[in-house]
Every structure is written in structure tokens, then in C-alpha cells.
Amino acid sequence: MTTAIPPGPDGLPYHRLGHLTGRHRWWRPLVGTLLFFGAYLVLVLLLVAVSYVFGALAGTPDLPDGGPDLGPLGNTAMELTSIAVALPLVLLAVLWPGRRPVGTVSSVAGRLRWRWLGWCLLAAVLPVAVLTGTAFLLHEGEGGSGEPEVWVGWGSFLTSLGVLAVFVPVQAAAEEYVFRGWLTQAVGAFVRTPWFAVLPQAVLFAAAHGWGTTWGFIGLLVFGVVAGWLTIRTGGLEAAVALHVLNNLVAFGTLAAVVDGLNSDETAADSPWPLALADVATTLLYAALVLWLARRHQPQRLAPPVPEPAPHPPYASYPPYPPYASYPPPYGMPYGAQPGPAFGAPGGVTPPDARTAPHEDSRTAPHEDVPPAAGP
């Protein structure tokens, strides 16, 4: 059953891009989602198996959960990789069974708009700085419990920053392509209202980070809603990717600055209520800045209509075939009455009596021009 909806005169919004090419079928988002999660589970299991083999060969100690301990930076890189592998799987799901260009999951322009991504990164600097400062002040005001934090040194810190600069952007982008990208467009293939496409992915995004505190869950939920709304409002994932990447880079970089900082298993889901409120406030601040920039730079919000195929050039017009009888003789005569040479004429038809008259065998009768052979 075909449910393709052609673009309007102005195009389609981001969450409806599944209908852009006219190949949409009701089962494509469902099959694509099942295949994506199945392939993701297989890849994660393969990564775990590889880490176990590497740990056994290197003789590393075991973590409390039984996995190999690759060190703070190695364990962090493995966790980031286990999320980053979702990015190519999303692109494959868009290509097949989605049957549309992979760039349509990036933006309505069919690609990642790097200039707009740069503006969004610039807009994220102030909100992330405010959130980081708030987290630092709240951490200092918790009381003197625990051991004092120790600076790791420039060598270890710069090494960690180099590794994080490679893995964190891919990990953060993978989450955006899964939740604000594939899931938003998968739901949007069935609904027209943007909010119905935004809310499910926001709930799943918050749940994917685990349950820590109620306030932490609310903070993640608000982030998912705002990021999804900005994605549809600006026509692409650039705004969501910029905030997520910069926020994670600063958070992981801060942890990498202290000894055993990367060993922490706390996430945004474990945020106390003051930090969660600060997270909500800075997310809303970022949304206001992005909307202000959008009014100035006017990023493309709708996918252009698919051009209709050019009409086939008209075939050369030939004159209509005349009736059979209108051709000149002998073609126009009735069948069986075609005129021809007279009987007995050269090239003509042999007369009936000649066909039945006895005649000599040409093989034995001497030819009139050849004299008979002499006898012995």
C-alpha cells in the first residue's frame, strides 16, 4: 500500500522527509527500526568480544562487572565507540530500507550544512560555559566529603583531550542521528504534527541514559524536546549536534583533568535538582540564541519539491496509413485479381495446357545447339 505524500508547493518539513522521494511505504520505517536495533546489538556484542580478547592477551585486570579494565581512557574510548557505531547503521537504514538519500537524515538540504553548524557551535559556547560553571560551584558547595581531586598533569591531560576530540563528536552525533534523526522521521512518516514526532524520541532519549534521579530524567527529557523542536524548526540536525558535541566535550574534558575522573559512572541522569534546573535553563537559553541566529541567517527549513520528470519529446508525426485499396496497382487490387504478364509471355505464367502437355525429358533430349556425339 502506497502512502507517499507529494511535497507541497514549498516542500516538506524535516520530520516528513520520508515522503520526499515518493518511495515511502508504511512498512519501511518499521523494518528499518528493527534492522537498526538488531544490527546495533550485534555490533556491540562484537565490540565486547574484541575487548575481552584484547584484555586476555594483554593480561589486564577485570572490572567489577567482569569486563577487562583498559584504564580510564581506554574504558571511556570503548564506551564512546559502542555508541558511535550507531551512526553508520542509521545511514544504512536511511539508504535501505528507507530508499532515500542518506543526506536527508542530516537536513532538508540533503547534507550537513557546515556553515550553519558553525553558527550553532558559536551559540552553544555561552550556555555550556554557564552550565559548566554552575556544576563547578555546586560541586564545591556539596561539602568536604571525599578525597580532594588531583590534577593529572599536562601530558596525561593533553593525551586524553586528543582521544576525546576524536571519539566524543562521533558519539554525540550518533545519538542525535538516532533520536532526533531516524526516530523523529520514522514517527513523522505517519503523523503530520511536529510535536507528535518530537515527543516519542525525547522520552526514549531520556530513558536510554538510565534512571538516576527524577530531576535528571526531566533535564534529559527537556533537552530531547528542545533539540527535536530546533531540528524541525531549523530544518536539520546541526543545532542539536552542536550543543550535544560541545557539552559532552567540556564534560569529558573536565573529568579528564583530574585523576580517576574518567572512571566516574555518573551521567546527566544522576543530576541533582539544582544542576538539572541549570541544565534546563541553559538549554532554553541556547534555543533562544539559535532562533535569533535563524532569523538572521535564514537556514533552509523545507525540502524543495521533487522536480517532475521532463515530458517525453513527441514522436515524429507520420501521415496516417491509407486504406489498402488506395495504393497504386498492383497493391491496390483486390486479393487474387492482381494483373501480371500474359500467359506464355517472358516471365509470365505457363499456360494450363503447357503444364499438362507431355514433354521430353530434358536430361535425355539432345540440345538443338549441341551436335550428337559420334558413334564408336
N, C-alpha and C positions, 0 to 999 in steps of 0.2 A: 504494500500500500504506500503510495507516494504522499508525503506531507510537505513537499517543498513549497516554500512561500517565496515568490519572487521579491527582490528588493523594491522598495517604494521609489518614488521619483528622486529622493535624496539618498537612498541607500539603507543599509541595515546597521543597527547598533551592535556593540561588541558581543553581547550575550546571545545574539541571534545569528552569528556568523556561520553556524552550522547549515543554514539555508542558503548561503551565498552562491554556491555553485549549481544548485538545482539537483544535487545528487543525494540530498538528505532522505533517509528512511527512518521510520520510528525506531528500528532496532539498532541503528548504528551507535548512538550514544551508550546504550545498554551493553552491547557487545564490547565496545571499546573500553568501557569502565571495567568490565570483568577481566578482559585480557590484560589491561594495565596492572590491576592489582595482583593477578596471578603471576605475571612476569616479574613484577617487583618483588614478590615473595620469593621467587626462585633466585633472583639476583642477590637478595640479602642473605639467603641461606648459603649461596656460593661464597659470598664475602666472609661469612662466619667460618666456613670450612677452610678457606685460604688462610684466615688469621690463625686458626688452630694449627694448621700445618706449619706455618711460619713460626709460631710460638714454640712448637715442639722441636723444630730444627734449631732455633736459636736458644733453646733452653730457658725461656723466660718464665718467671713465676706466674701463678694463676691468680686471677681476680676472685673476689668473694662469690661471684656468680659462676665461676668455673672457667671463664674465658682467659686467654693469655693476656698478661699485663705487658703492653708495649710501651709503657711510660706515659706520662701525662700528655705529651704532644702526640705520640703515636695513637693512643686511645682516642684522643679528640679527632685526629685525622680520620680514623676508621669510622667513628660515629658520623662525621660530616659526609664521608663518602657513601655510607649506607643511605643517606637521604639524597645525595646528589645524583645517584644512579636513576632516580625517578625522572630526571629531566629528559634524557633521550627516549625514555619509554613514552612520555607524553607526546613527544613529537612523532613517534611512530604510530601512536593511537590516532593522532590527527590525520596523518597520511593514510593509514589504513587501520581500522575500517571507516574512519571519518571521511575518506575520499575527498580531501580538500588540501590546499597548500599548507605546509607546516607553519608558514608565517602568519596565518590567520589566527593562531592562538597567541601571537605576540601583540598584534594591534590590528585595527581596521585597515591600516595601510598595507598589511601583508608582510610586515617586517618589524624588527625592533627599531624604534625611532631614537637614534643615539643622541641627537641634539636635545630632544625633549627629555630623555633620560638624564642628561647632564643638568638641565634646569631643575629637575626634580631632586637630584642629589644635592644641589645647592640649597634647595628649600628644606631639605632634611637636616642640614647642619645645625640650625638653631634648636629645633625640637629634641634632637638626640643629645645635644650638649646640655640642655636643661634637664632631661631625664637622667643623664649620667651624673650630673651634679647633685640632683635630688637623691639618687641612690647612694652616692658617697656620703652625703650628710646624714641620711637615715642610718647607714651602716655605722657611722661614727657615734650616733646617738643611741645605739642599742644598748650600750653598757660595756664594761670591760671584760665581758666573758670571752673565753677562748684565748688562744695564743696570739701574740702580735704577728702581723704579716711582715714577711721579709722580702726585700727586693731581690729578684733573681739575677740581676746583673745584665749589662748591656748585651753581651754575647748571646746568652740564652734568650733574652727578650727579642732581639732582632731576628734570631732564627725562628722563633715562634711566630713573629709577625709575618715573616716571609711565607711560612707554611699556611698560616691562616688567610693570608691575602689570596692564596690560590684556591683553597677549599671553601671558605665561607661564602664568597659571592655565588658560587655554583650551588651550594646548599640552599642559600636563601632564595635564589632564583628558582630552584627546583620546587620549593614549597609554593611559590607564587604561581608557577605554571600548573601545578596540580590543582590547587584550591581556587585561586582567582581566575585561572585559565581554563583547564579542561572541565572541572566540575561546574563552574559557572556556565560555560557554553553547553555542557551536557544537559543541565536543567533548563537553560534558556531555549533549547531546541523545542521544548514542549510548552513554554509559557512566554507570554509577551511582556508581562510586567517585570521590570528590572528587579524589584525587591524580592520577588519570588525566586529569582535566580541567585540573589546575593545571600539571603539568609541561610539556606542549607549549607553552603560551603563554609560560612563563618562558624556555624556550630561544629562542623566536622573539624575545622582547623583548630578550634579551642580544645576539642576532645582529643585530638591527635597529640597534644602536648601533655596529656595525663592530667589527673585530678590532684591538685595540691591544696589550694585554698579557694573558697568561693570568690573572693575578690580577684585572685589570679585568673580564674576562669572568665570572670566578667571582663577583665582587661584584655584578654586574648579575643574574646567574642567581639568587643568593640573594635579592636584592631582589624579583625576579619571583615566586619561590616563596613567600616570606613574604607579599607583597602579595596573591597569589592565595589563599593559605590564610586570611588575615584576611578577604578578601572573602566567602568561603563561610562562615567561622566567625561573622561578624557580619551576614551576610545582605545585603551591599551593597557598593558601591564607595567609600563615604565614607572608610574608613580608608586605603585605597590612594591616593585622590585627595589627602587631607590631607597625607600625608608627601611625596608627589611634588611637589605645588604648593609647599609651604614650602621643601623642599630646593632646588628649581630657582630660586625667588625669591631665596633667600640666595646661591646660587651665581652667578647672573647679576648680582645687585646688587653682590656683591664684585668681579666683573670690571668692572662699570661705574664703580667708584670710582677706577680708575687709567687713565692714558692708554693707549689701544690695548688695553685689557683685553678688550673685546668682540671684538677681532679674533682672539683665540685660537681655534684649531680643536680644542683638546683636549676630550675628553669623559670621562665616567666609565669608558669602555672603556680609556682610556690610563693608568689609575691604577697607581702602583707598589704593591708588595705591602703596605707599611705602611698606606697610605691605603685600600687595598682591605680589609684586615683591620679597620680602623677603621669602614669603611662597613658591613661585615657585623655588627660588634659593635653599632653604633648601630641598625641595622635590627632586630636581635633585641631590643634594649632597647625600641624603640618597640612591637614586638609584645607584649612583656610589659606595658607600660603600657596598651595598648589592651584586652588581655584583662582587666586589673584594672578598667578602666572599664566593660567589658561586663558584668562580674559585678555592678557597682553599678547600672547604668542599664538593663540587660536590653534591648538593641535586638532588634527582631524578626528572627528567624533563618529562619523558614519562611514561604512564601507561603500565605495561607489557602486552603482548598479552594474551588474554584469552586462557588457555590451552584447546586443543581439547579433547573431551571425549575419553576415552580409548576404543579401539575397543572391541566389544563383543567377548568373547572367542569362538573359533569354536566349534560347536556342535560335539558330538561323531559320528564318521563315521560308519554307519551301512552298511552291504553289501546290494546291491540292491535286491529288491524282485524278486524272479524268476517267470517266467510265471506260470499261474495257472496249466497248464497241466504237469509241470515238477515235481510237488510234487509226492511222492510215493503213490501208491494206498492205500485207496480208493479215496484220494483227487485229484489225478491227472486224474481220469477217466472223460470222458465226462458226462455232466449232464444227469441223467436219466439212466445211464448204470453202476451205482455203483454195484460191486459184493456184495453178502451177503450170509447168510446161506441158505441152500436149503429149499424148501418148506417142511413143516412138521417137520423140524429139531428143536431141542430145541432152543428156542429163534428166530426161523425163522418166515417166513411169512405163514399164514394159506393158504392152497391151495384154489383155487377158488371154487371147488366143496364142500369143507367143509363149506365155507361161505354161501352156498345156501342150503345145506342138512338140512332136518328137524331134530330137536333135541328135547330132553325132557327138560322140564323146570327144571332147577337145583334147584328151590325152592321147587318142589313137589316130584322130583325123590329121592328115598331113596339112601343114600350114601352106597356104597358097604361095607364100613368098619363099618357101624353103623347098628345094628340089628333093625328090625322093632319093633315098640312099641307093647306091649301086649294089647290085647283087653280087654274089660270090663268083 
